[in-house]
Amino acid sequence: MSNTSMWESKPWWCQPWTILLTGITIVSGSWLLFHTLWLTLPIAILISIWWTYFLIIIPRLLSQQDSDRA
């Protein structure tokens, strides 16, 4: 399974652009609502971990797994 086909098999709400948009909205919303760094920073860190996992690590693992099969 290549990176392209991995994303093609996902619904619209699980595409890279929606993952990024959701994270940006959550971090921005936190800042706009609370104006506190101590609350927004941990949220931004958690979102960054989420992005790293779903947008970088998983596609690489699937690509590597696919190349190992070939």
mmCIF file of the N, C-alpha and C atoms, coordinates in Angstrom:
data_MODEL
# 
_entry.id   MODEL 
# 
loop_
_atom_site.group_PDB 
_atom_site.id 
_atom_site.type_symbol 
_atom_site.label_atom_id 
_atom_site.label_alt_id 
_atom_site.label_comp_id 
_atom_site.label_asym_id 
_atom_site.label_entity_id 
_atom_site.label_seq_id 
_atom_site.pdbx_PDB_ins_code 
_atom_site.Cartn_x 
_atom_site.Cartn_y 
_atom_site.Cartn_z 
_atom_site.occupancy 
_atom_site.B_iso_or_equiv 
_atom_site.pdbx_formal_charge 
_atom_site.auth_seq_id 
_atom_site.auth_comp_id 
_atom_site.auth_asym_id 
_atom_site.auth_atom_id 
_atom_site.pdbx_PDB_model_num 
ATOM 1   N N  . MET A 1 1  ? 0.856   -1.179 0.000  1.00 0.00 ? 1  MET A N  1 
ATOM 2   C CA . MET A 1 1  ? 0.000   0.000  0.000  1.00 0.00 ? 1  MET A CA 1 
ATOM 3   C C  . MET A 1 1  ? 0.900   1.239  0.000  1.00 0.00 ? 1  MET A C  1 
ATOM 4   N N  . SER A 1 2  ? 0.788   2.064  -0.993 1.00 0.00 ? 2  SER A N  1 
ATOM 5   C CA . SER A 1 2  ? 1.597   3.281  -1.054 1.00 0.00 ? 2  SER A CA 1 
ATOM 6   C C  . SER A 1 2  ? 0.932   4.389  -0.265 1.00 0.00 ? 2  SER A C  1 
ATOM 7   N N  . ASN A 1 3  ? 1.690   5.476  -0.026 1.00 0.00 ? 3  ASN A N  1 
ATOM 8   C CA . ASN A 1 3  ? 1.123   6.610  0.706  1.00 0.00 ? 3  ASN A CA 1 
ATOM 9   C C  . ASN A 1 3  ? -0.127  7.138  0.028  1.00 0.00 ? 3  ASN A C  1 
ATOM 10  N N  . THR A 1 4  ? -0.097  7.207  -1.300 1.00 0.00 ? 4  THR A N  1 
ATOM 11  C CA . THR A 1 4  ? -1.238  7.744  -2.033 1.00 0.00 ? 4  THR A CA 1 
ATOM 12  C C  . THR A 1 4  ? -2.460  6.874  -1.825 1.00 0.00 ? 4  THR A C  1 
ATOM 13  N N  . SER A 1 5  ? -2.307  5.560  -1.997 1.00 0.00 ? 5  SER A N  1 
ATOM 14  C CA . SER A 1 5  ? -3.468  4.697  -1.847 1.00 0.00 ? 5  SER A CA 1 
ATOM 15  C C  . SER A 1 5  ? -3.947  4.643  -0.390 1.00 0.00 ? 5  SER A C  1 
ATOM 16  N N  . MET A 1 6  ? -3.034  4.839  0.558  1.00 0.00 ? 6  MET A N  1 
ATOM 17  C CA . MET A 1 6  ? -3.457  4.884  1.956  1.00 0.00 ? 6  MET A CA 1 
ATOM 18  C C  . MET A 1 6  ? -4.447  6.020  2.166  1.00 0.00 ? 6  MET A C  1 
ATOM 19  N N  . TRP A 1 7  ? -4.124  7.194  1.643  1.00 0.00 ? 7  TRP A N  1 
ATOM 20  C CA . TRP A 1 7  ? -5.006  8.345  1.810  1.00 0.00 ? 7  TRP A CA 1 
ATOM 21  C C  . TRP A 1 7  ? -6.257  8.219  0.956  1.00 0.00 ? 7  TRP A C  1 
ATOM 22  N N  . GLU A 1 8  ? -6.156  7.552  -0.172 1.00 0.00 ? 8  GLU A N  1 
ATOM 23  C CA . GLU A 1 8  ? -7.325  7.359  -1.026 1.00 0.00 ? 8  GLU A CA 1 
ATOM 24  C C  . GLU A 1 8  ? -8.359  6.454  -0.368 1.00 0.00 ? 8  GLU A C  1 
ATOM 25  N N  . SER A 1 9  ? -7.911  5.580  0.503  1.00 0.00 ? 9  SER A N  1 
ATOM 26  C CA . SER A 1 9  ? -8.833  4.659  1.168  1.00 0.00 ? 9  SER A CA 1 
ATOM 27  C C  . SER A 1 9  ? -9.504  5.267  2.399  1.00 0.00 ? 9  SER A C  1 
ATOM 28  N N  . LYS A 1 10 ? -9.067  6.456  2.795  1.00 0.00 ? 10 LYS A N  1 
ATOM 29  C CA . LYS A 1 10 ? -9.626  7.101  3.987  1.00 0.00 ? 10 LYS A CA 1 
ATOM 30  C C  . LYS A 1 10 ? -10.785 8.018  3.611  1.00 0.00 ? 10 LYS A C  1 
ATOM 31  N N  . PRO A 1 11 ? -11.762 8.182  4.511  1.00 0.00 ? 11 PRO A N  1 
ATOM 32  C CA . PRO A 1 11 ? -12.862 9.119  4.242  1.00 0.00 ? 11 PRO A CA 1 
ATOM 33  C C  . PRO A 1 11 ? -12.353 10.566 4.261  1.00 0.00 ? 11 PRO A C  1 
ATOM 34  N N  . TRP A 1 12 ? -13.185 11.492 3.798  1.00 0.00 ? 12 TRP A N  1 
ATOM 35  C CA . TRP A 1 12 ? -12.774 12.901 3.677  1.00 0.00 ? 12 TRP A CA 1 
ATOM 36  C C  . TRP A 1 12 ? -12.340 13.480 5.017  1.00 0.00 ? 12 TRP A C  1 
ATOM 37  N N  . TRP A 1 13 ? -12.948 13.058 6.099  1.00 0.00 ? 13 TRP A N  1 
ATOM 38  C CA . TRP A 1 13 ? -12.623 13.631 7.407  1.00 0.00 ? 13 TRP A CA 1 
ATOM 39  C C  . TRP A 1 13 ? -11.330 13.065 7.994  1.00 0.00 ? 13 TRP A C  1 
ATOM 40  N N  . CYS A 1 14 ? -10.702 12.131 7.283  1.00 0.00 ? 14 CYS A N  1 
ATOM 41  C CA . CYS A 1 14 ? -9.441  11.554 7.749  1.00 0.00 ? 14 CYS A CA 1 
ATOM 42  C C  . CYS A 1 14 ? -8.335  11.777 6.716  1.00 0.00 ? 14 CYS A C  1 
ATOM 43  N N  . GLN A 1 15 ? -8.403  12.867 6.000  1.00 0.00 ? 15 GLN A N  1 
ATOM 44  C CA . GLN A 1 15 ? -7.397  13.246 5.023  1.00 0.00 ? 15 GLN A CA 1 
ATOM 45  C C  . GLN A 1 15 ? -6.378  14.174 5.687  1.00 0.00 ? 15 GLN A C  1 
ATOM 46  N N  . PRO A 1 16 ? -5.173  14.286 5.131  1.00 0.00 ? 16 PRO A N  1 
ATOM 47  C CA . PRO A 1 16 ? -4.158  15.153 5.744  1.00 0.00 ? 16 PRO A CA 1 
ATOM 48  C C  . PRO A 1 16 ? -4.629  16.597 5.941  1.00 0.00 ? 16 PRO A C  1 
ATOM 49  N N  . TRP A 1 17 ? -5.335  17.139 4.963  1.00 0.00 ? 17 TRP A N  1 
ATOM 50  C CA . TRP A 1 17 ? -5.763  18.538 5.087  1.00 0.00 ? 17 TRP A CA 1 
ATOM 51  C C  . TRP A 1 17 ? -6.764  18.713 6.219  1.00 0.00 ? 17 TRP A C  1 
ATOM 52  N N  . THR A 1 18 ? -7.628  17.725 6.471  1.00 0.00 ? 18 THR A N  1 
ATOM 53  C CA . THR A 1 18 ? -8.581  17.869 7.574  1.00 0.00 ? 18 THR A CA 1 
ATOM 54  C C  . THR A 1 18 ? -7.896  17.672 8.918  1.00 0.00 ? 18 THR A C  1 
ATOM 55  N N  . ILE A 1 19 ? -6.888  16.799 8.963  1.00 0.00 ? 19 ILE A N  1 
ATOM 56  C CA . ILE A 1 19 ? -6.129  16.608 10.204 1.00 0.00 ? 19 ILE A CA 1 
ATOM 57  C C  . ILE A 1 19 ? -5.395  17.900 10.560 1.00 0.00 ? 19 ILE A C  1 
ATOM 58  N N  . LEU A 1 20 ? -4.754  18.518 9.570  1.00 0.00 ? 20 LEU A N  1 
ATOM 59  C CA . LEU A 1 20 ? -4.055  19.798 9.814  1.00 0.00 ? 20 LEU A CA 1 
ATOM 60  C C  . LEU A 1 20 ? -5.032  20.904 10.195 1.00 0.00 ? 20 LEU A C  1 
ATOM 61  N N  . LEU A 1 21 ? -6.125  21.014 9.456  1.00 0.00 ? 21 LEU A N  1 
ATOM 62  C CA . LEU A 1 21 ? -7.103  22.065 9.723  1.00 0.00 ? 21 LEU A CA 1 
ATOM 63  C C  . LEU A 1 21 ? -7.722  21.926 11.114 1.00 0.00 ? 21 LEU A C  1 
ATOM 64  N N  . THR A 1 22 ? -8.014  20.698 11.502 1.00 0.00 ? 22 THR A N  1 
ATOM 65  C CA . THR A 1 22 ? -8.579  20.464 12.834 1.00 0.00 ? 22 THR A CA 1 
ATOM 66  C C  . THR A 1 22 ? -7.590  20.862 13.925 1.00 0.00 ? 22 THR A C  1 
ATOM 67  N N  . GLY A 1 23 ? -6.336  20.484 13.764 1.00 0.00 ? 23 GLY A N  1 
ATOM 68  C CA . GLY A 1 23 ? -5.320  20.843 14.757 1.00 0.00 ? 23 GLY A CA 1 
ATOM 69  C C  . GLY A 1 23 ? -5.125  22.342 14.866 1.00 0.00 ? 23 GLY A C  1 
ATOM 70  N N  . ILE A 1 24 ? -5.048  23.006 13.726 1.00 0.00 ? 24 ILE A N  1 
ATOM 71  C CA . ILE A 1 24 ? -4.884  24.470 13.723 1.00 0.00 ? 24 ILE A CA 1 
ATOM 72  C C  . ILE A 1 24 ? -6.089  25.135 14.371 1.00 0.00 ? 24 ILE A C  1 
ATOM 73  N N  . THR A 1 25 ? -7.277  24.639 14.081 1.00 0.00 ? 25 THR A N  1 
ATOM 74  C CA . THR A 1 25 ? -8.498  25.203 14.665 1.00 0.00 ? 25 THR A CA 1 
ATOM 75  C C  . THR A 1 25 ? -8.521  25.028 16.173 1.00 0.00 ? 25 THR A C  1 
ATOM 76  N N  . ILE A 1 26 ? -8.132  23.864 16.647 1.00 0.00 ? 26 ILE A N  1 
ATOM 77  C CA . ILE A 1 26 ? -8.139  23.606 18.095 1.00 0.00 ? 26 ILE A CA 1 
ATOM 78  C C  . ILE A 1 26 ? -7.130  24.494 18.817 1.00 0.00 ? 26 ILE A C  1 
ATOM 79  N N  . VAL A 1 27 ? -5.910  24.579 18.287 1.00 0.00 ? 27 VAL A N  1 
ATOM 80  C CA . VAL A 1 27 ? -4.881  25.405 18.935 1.00 0.00 ? 27 VAL A CA 1 
ATOM 81  C C  . VAL A 1 27 ? -5.278  26.882 18.869 1.00 0.00 ? 27 VAL A C  1 
ATOM 82  N N  . SER A 1 28 ? -5.733  27.341 17.716 1.00 0.00 ? 28 SER A N  1 
ATOM 83  C CA . SER A 1 28 ? -6.154  28.744 17.584 1.00 0.00 ? 28 SER A CA 1 
ATOM 84  C C  . SER A 1 28 ? -7.343  29.047 18.478 1.00 0.00 ? 28 SER A C  1 
ATOM 85  N N  . GLY A 1 29 ? -8.296  28.131 18.512 1.00 0.00 ? 29 GLY A N  1 
ATOM 86  C CA . GLY A 1 29 ? -9.470  28.321 19.365 1.00 0.00 ? 29 GLY A CA 1 
ATOM 87  C C  . GLY A 1 29 ? -9.103  28.400 20.832 1.00 0.00 ? 29 GLY A C  1 
ATOM 88  N N  . SER A 1 30 ? -8.160  27.566 21.243 1.00 0.00 ? 30 SER A N  1 
ATOM 89  C CA . SER A 1 30 ? -7.699  27.614 22.628 1.00 0.00 ? 30 SER A CA 1 
ATOM 90  C C  . SER A 1 30 ? -7.099  28.979 22.952 1.00 0.00 ? 30 SER A C  1 
ATOM 91  N N  . TRP A 1 31 ? -6.257  29.472 22.052 1.00 0.00 ? 31 TRP A N  1 
ATOM 92  C CA . TRP A 1 31 ? -5.636  30.774 22.293 1.00 0.00 ? 31 TRP A CA 1 
ATOM 93  C C  . TRP A 1 31 ? -6.673  31.894 22.280 1.00 0.00 ? 31 TRP A C  1 
ATOM 94  N N  . LEU A 1 32 ? -7.590  31.858 21.316 1.00 0.00 ? 32 LEU A N  1 
ATOM 95  C CA . LEU A 1 32 ? -8.593  32.920 21.219 1.00 0.00 ? 32 LEU A CA 1 
ATOM 96  C C  . LEU A 1 32 ? -9.566  32.914 22.401 1.00 0.00 ? 32 LEU A C  1 
ATOM 97  N N  . LEU A 1 33 ? -9.878  31.745 22.917 1.00 0.00 ? 33 LEU A N  1 
ATOM 98  C CA . LEU A 1 33 ? -10.804 31.661 24.043 1.00 0.00 ? 33 LEU A CA 1 
ATOM 99  C C  . LEU A 1 33 ? -10.153 32.010 25.381 1.00 0.00 ? 33 LEU A C  1 
ATOM 100 N N  . PHE A 1 34 ? -8.945  31.507 25.603 1.00 0.00 ? 34 PHE A N  1 
ATOM 101 C CA . PHE A 1 34 ? -8.357  31.613 26.932 1.00 0.00 ? 34 PHE A CA 1 
ATOM 102 C C  . PHE A 1 34 ? -7.193  32.588 27.048 1.00 0.00 ? 34 PHE A C  1 
ATOM 103 N N  . HIS A 1 35 ? -6.518  32.878 25.941 1.00 0.00 ? 35 HIS A N  1 
ATOM 104 C CA . HIS A 1 35 ? -5.358  33.790 25.949 1.00 0.00 ? 35 HIS A CA 1 
ATOM 105 C C  . HIS A 1 35 ? -4.347  33.426 27.037 1.00 0.00 ? 35 HIS A C  1 
ATOM 106 N N  . THR A 1 36 ? -4.150  32.129 27.222 1.00 0.00 ? 36 THR A N  1 
ATOM 107 C CA . THR A 1 36 ? -3.161  31.674 28.202 1.00 0.00 ? 36 THR A CA 1 
ATOM 108 C C  . THR A 1 36 ? -2.216  30.673 27.562 1.00 0.00 ? 36 THR A C  1 
ATOM 109 N N  . LEU A 1 37 ? -0.943  30.968 27.679 1.00 0.00 ? 37 LEU A N  1 
ATOM 110 C CA . LEU A 1 37 ? 0.076   30.101 27.089 1.00 0.00 ? 37 LEU A CA 1 
ATOM 111 C C  . LEU A 1 37 ? 0.138   28.758 27.802 1.00 0.00 ? 37 LEU A C  1 
ATOM 112 N N  . TRP A 1 38 ? -0.062  28.748 29.110 1.00 0.00 ? 38 TRP A N  1 
ATOM 113 C CA . TRP A 1 38 ? 0.041   27.506 29.869 1.00 0.00 ? 38 TRP A CA 1 
ATOM 114 C C  . TRP A 1 38 ? -1.041  26.502 29.476 1.00 0.00 ? 38 TRP A C  1 
ATOM 115 N N  . LEU A 1 39 ? -2.129  26.955 28.879 1.00 0.00 ? 39 LEU A N  1 
ATOM 116 C CA . LEU A 1 39 ? -3.175  26.050 28.407 1.00 0.00 ? 39 LEU A CA 1 
ATOM 117 C C  . LEU A 1 39 ? -2.994  25.722 26.919 1.00 0.00 ? 39 LEU A C  1 
ATOM 118 N N  . THR A 1 40 ? -2.638  26.728 26.143 1.00 0.00 ? 40 THR A N  1 
ATOM 119 C CA . THR A 1 40 ? -2.499  26.542 24.700 1.00 0.00 ? 40 THR A CA 1 
ATOM 120 C C  . THR A 1 40 ? -1.270  25.720 24.342 1.00 0.00 ? 40 THR A C  1 
ATOM 121 N N  . LEU A 1 41 ? -0.177  25.900 25.054 1.00 0.00 ? 41 LEU A N  1 
ATOM 122 C CA . LEU A 1 41 ? 1.055   25.180 24.739 1.00 0.00 ? 41 LEU A CA 1 
ATOM 123 C C  . LEU A 1 41 ? 0.905   23.666 24.890 1.00 0.00 ? 41 LEU A C  1 
ATOM 124 N N  . PRO A 1 42 ? 0.352   23.149 25.978 1.00 0.00 ? 42 PRO A N  1 
ATOM 125 C CA . PRO A 1 42 ? 0.161   21.690 26.049 1.00 0.00 ? 42 PRO A CA 1 
ATOM 126 C C  . PRO A 1 42 ? -0.780  21.163 24.961 1.00 0.00 ? 42 PRO A C  1 
ATOM 127 N N  . ILE A 1 43 ? -1.791  21.939 24.626 1.00 0.00 ? 43 ILE A N  1 
ATOM 128 C CA . ILE A 1 43 ? -2.693  21.537 23.541 1.00 0.00 ? 43 ILE A CA 1 
ATOM 129 C C  . ILE A 1 43 ? -1.924  21.476 22.230 1.00 0.00 ? 43 ILE A C  1 
ATOM 130 N N  . ALA A 1 44 ? -1.081  22.476 21.976 1.00 0.00 ? 44 ALA A N  1 
ATOM 131 C CA . ALA A 1 44 ? -0.279  22.501 20.750 1.00 0.00 ? 44 ALA A CA 1 
ATOM 132 C C  . ALA A 1 44 ? 0.701   21.328 20.715 1.00 0.00 ? 44 ALA A C  1 
ATOM 133 N N  . ILE A 1 45 ? 1.255   20.970 21.847 1.00 0.00 ? 45 ILE A N  1 
ATOM 134 C CA . ILE A 1 45 ? 2.176   19.831 21.903 1.00 0.00 ? 45 ILE A CA 1 
ATOM 135 C C  . ILE A 1 45 ? 1.432   18.529 21.604 1.00 0.00 ? 45 ILE A C  1 
ATOM 136 N N  . LEU A 1 46 ? 0.267   18.355 22.195 1.00 0.00 ? 46 LEU A N  1 
ATOM 137 C CA . LEU A 1 46 ? -0.527  17.152 21.922 1.00 0.00 ? 46 LEU A CA 1 
ATOM 138 C C  . LEU A 1 46 ? -0.945  17.073 20.449 1.00 0.00 ? 46 LEU A C  1 
ATOM 139 N N  . ILE A 1 47 ? -1.331  18.198 19.874 1.00 0.00 ? 47 ILE A N  1 
ATOM 140 C CA . ILE A 1 47 ? -1.705  18.236 18.460 1.00 0.00 ? 47 ILE A CA 1 
ATOM 141 C C  . ILE A 1 47 ? -0.489  17.897 17.599 1.00 0.00 ? 47 ILE A C  1 
ATOM 142 N N  . SER A 1 48 ? 0.682   18.402 17.953 1.00 0.00 ? 48 SER A N  1 
ATOM 143 C CA . SER A 1 48 ? 1.901   18.096 17.202 1.00 0.00 ? 48 SER A CA 1 
ATOM 144 C C  . SER A 1 48 ? 2.229   16.607 17.254 1.00 0.00 ? 48 SER A C  1 
ATOM 145 N N  . ILE A 1 49 ? 2.028   15.995 18.404 1.00 0.00 ? 49 ILE A N  1 
ATOM 146 C CA . ILE A 1 49 ? 2.237   14.550 18.528 1.00 0.00 ? 49 ILE A CA 1 
ATOM 147 C C  . ILE A 1 49 ? 1.243   13.808 17.639 1.00 0.00 ? 49 ILE A C  1 
ATOM 148 N N  . TRP A 1 50 ? -0.002  14.238 17.662 1.00 0.00 ? 50 TRP A N  1 
ATOM 149 C CA . TRP A 1 50 ? -1.050  13.645 16.825 1.00 0.00 ? 50 TRP A CA 1 
ATOM 150 C C  . TRP A 1 50 ? -0.679  13.755 15.350 1.00 0.00 ? 50 TRP A C  1 
ATOM 151 N N  . TRP A 1 51 ? -0.253  14.950 14.920 1.00 0.00 ? 51 TRP A N  1 
ATOM 152 C CA . TRP A 1 51 ? 0.163   15.155 13.534 1.00 0.00 ? 51 TRP A CA 1 
ATOM 153 C C  . TRP A 1 51 ? 1.333   14.253 13.169 1.00 0.00 ? 51 TRP A C  1 
ATOM 154 N N  . THR A 1 52 ? 2.332   14.206 14.048 1.00 0.00 ? 52 THR A N  1 
ATOM 155 C CA . THR A 1 52 ? 3.512   13.394 13.774 1.00 0.00 ? 52 THR A CA 1 
ATOM 156 C C  . THR A 1 52 ? 3.132   11.928 13.599 1.00 0.00 ? 52 THR A C  1 
ATOM 157 N N  . TYR A 1 53 ? 2.280   11.445 14.454 1.00 0.00 ? 53 TYR A N  1 
ATOM 158 C CA . TYR A 1 53 ? 1.871   10.053 14.399 1.00 0.00 ? 53 TYR A CA 1 
ATOM 159 C C  . TYR A 1 53 ? 1.091   9.743  13.125 1.00 0.00 ? 53 TYR A C  1 
ATOM 160 N N  . PHE A 1 54 ? 0.030   10.512 12.857 1.00 0.00 ? 54 PHE A N  1 
ATOM 161 C CA . PHE A 1 54 ? -0.861  10.209 11.744 1.00 0.00 ? 54 PHE A CA 1 
ATOM 162 C C  . PHE A 1 54 ? -0.364  10.693 10.387 1.00 0.00 ? 54 PHE A C  1 
ATOM 163 N N  . LEU A 1 55 ? 0.435   11.736 10.346 1.00 0.00 ? 55 LEU A N  1 
ATOM 164 C CA . LEU A 1 55 ? 0.855   12.291 9.056  1.00 0.00 ? 55 LEU A CA 1 
ATOM 165 C C  . LEU A 1 55 ? 2.269   11.885 8.645  1.00 0.00 ? 55 LEU A C  1 
ATOM 166 N N  . ILE A 1 56 ? 3.085   11.421 9.597  1.00 0.00 ? 56 ILE A N  1 
ATOM 167 C CA . ILE A 1 56 ? 4.464   11.075 9.269  1.00 0.00 ? 56 ILE A CA 1 
ATOM 168 C C  . ILE A 1 56 ? 4.762   9.610  9.576  1.00 0.00 ? 56 ILE A C  1 
ATOM 169 N N  . ILE A 1 57 ? 4.554   9.198  10.817 1.00 0.00 ? 57 ILE A N  1 
ATOM 170 C CA . ILE A 1 57 ? 4.966   7.860  11.236 1.00 0.00 ? 57 ILE A CA 1 
ATOM 171 C C  . ILE A 1 57 ? 4.147   6.763  10.546 1.00 0.00 ? 57 ILE A C  1 
ATOM 172 N N  . ILE A 1 58 ? 2.832   6.837  10.620 1.00 0.00 ? 58 ILE A N  1 
ATOM 173 C CA . ILE A 1 58 ? 1.984   5.794  10.033 1.00 0.00 ? 58 ILE A CA 1 
ATOM 174 C C  . ILE A 1 58 ? 2.207   5.656  8.532  1.00 0.00 ? 58 ILE A C  1 
ATOM 175 N N  . PRO A 1 59 ? 2.197   6.756  7.745  1.00 0.00 ? 59 PRO A N  1 
ATOM 176 C CA . PRO A 1 59 ? 2.460   6.580  6.303  1.00 0.00 ? 59 PRO A CA 1 
ATOM 177 C C  . PRO A 1 59 ? 3.835   5.969  6.017  1.00 0.00 ? 59 PRO A C  1 
ATOM 178 N N  . ARG A 1 60 ? 4.859   6.359  6.776  1.00 0.00 ? 60 ARG A N  1 
ATOM 179 C CA . ARG A 1 60 ? 6.200   5.772  6.572  1.00 0.00 ? 60 ARG A CA 1 
ATOM 180 C C  . ARG A 1 60 ? 6.209   4.282  6.895  1.00 0.00 ? 60 ARG A C  1 
ATOM 181 N N  . LEU A 1 61 ? 5.574   3.909  8.001  1.00 0.00 ? 61 LEU A N  1 
ATOM 182 C CA . LEU A 1 61 ? 5.529   2.495  8.365  1.00 0.00 ? 61 LEU A CA 1 
ATOM 183 C C  . LEU A 1 61 ? 4.795   1.673  7.317  1.00 0.00 ? 61 LEU A C  1 
ATOM 184 N N  . LEU A 1 62 ? 3.685   2.188  6.828  1.00 0.00 ? 62 LEU A N  1 
ATOM 185 C CA . LEU A 1 62 ? 2.938   1.471  5.809  1.00 0.00 ? 62 LEU A CA 1 
ATOM 186 C C  . LEU A 1 62 ? 3.723   1.392  4.504  1.00 0.00 ? 62 LEU A C  1 
ATOM 187 N N  . SER A 1 63 ? 4.415   2.461  4.155  1.00 0.00 ? 63 SER A N  1 
ATOM 188 C CA . SER A 1 63 ? 5.229   2.453  2.949  1.00 0.00 ? 63 SER A CA 1 
ATOM 189 C C  . SER A 1 63 ? 6.387   1.467  3.088  1.00 0.00 ? 63 SER A C  1 
ATOM 190 N N  . GLN A 1 64 ? 7.018   1.465  4.240  1.00 0.00 ? 64 GLN A N  1 
ATOM 191 C CA . GLN A 1 64 ? 8.129   0.546  4.497  1.00 0.00 ? 64 GLN A CA 1 
ATOM 192 C C  . GLN A 1 64 ? 7.640   -0.899 4.485  1.00 0.00 ? 64 GLN A C  1 
ATOM 193 N N  . GLN A 1 65 ? 6.499   -1.125 5.094  1.00 0.00 ? 65 GLN A N  1 
ATOM 194 C CA . GLN A 1 65 ? 5.926   -2.464 5.118  1.00 0.00 ? 65 GLN A CA 1 
ATOM 195 C C  . GLN A 1 65 ? 5.601   -2.923 3.697  1.00 0.00 ? 65 GLN A C  1 
ATOM 196 N N  . ASP A 1 66 ? 5.089   -2.018 2.882  1.00 0.00 ? 66 ASP A N  1 
ATOM 197 C CA . ASP A 1 66 ? 4.752   -2.339 1.500  1.00 0.00 ? 66 ASP A CA 1 
ATOM 198 C C  . ASP A 1 66 ? 6.014   -2.658 0.693  1.00 0.00 ? 66 ASP A C  1 
ATOM 199 N N  . SER A 1 67 ? 7.088   -1.875 0.916  1.00 0.00 ? 67 SER A N  1 
ATOM 200 C CA . SER A 1 67 ? 8.330   -2.125 0.179  1.00 0.00 ? 67 SER A CA 1 
ATOM 201 C C  . SER A 1 67 ? 9.000   -3.421 0.640  1.00 0.00 ? 67 SER A C  1 
ATOM 202 N N  . ASP A 1 68 ? 8.792   -3.823 1.885  1.00 0.00 ? 68 ASP A N  1 
ATOM 203 C CA . ASP A 1 68 ? 9.351   -5.080 2.381  1.00 0.00 ? 68 ASP A CA 1 
ATOM 204 C C  . ASP A 1 68 ? 8.649   -6.282 1.733  1.00 0.00 ? 68 ASP A C  1 
ATOM 205 N N  . ARG A 1 69 ? 7.372   -6.120 1.414  1.00 0.00 ? 69 ARG A N  1 
ATOM 206 C CA . ARG A 1 69 ? 6.615   -7.197 0.782  1.00 0.00 ? 69 ARG A CA 1 
ATOM 207 C C  . ARG A 1 69 ? 7.006   -7.386 -0.675 1.00 0.00 ? 69 ARG A C  1 
ATOM 208 N N  . ALA A 1 70 ? 7.429   -6.302 -1.323 1.00 0.00 ? 70 ALA A N  1 
ATOM 209 C CA . ALA A 1 70 ? 7.729   -6.375 -2.767 1.00 0.00 ? 70 ALA A CA 1 
ATOM 210 C C  . ALA A 1 70 ? 9.028   -7.057 -3.074 1.00 0.00 ? 70 ALA A C  1 
# 
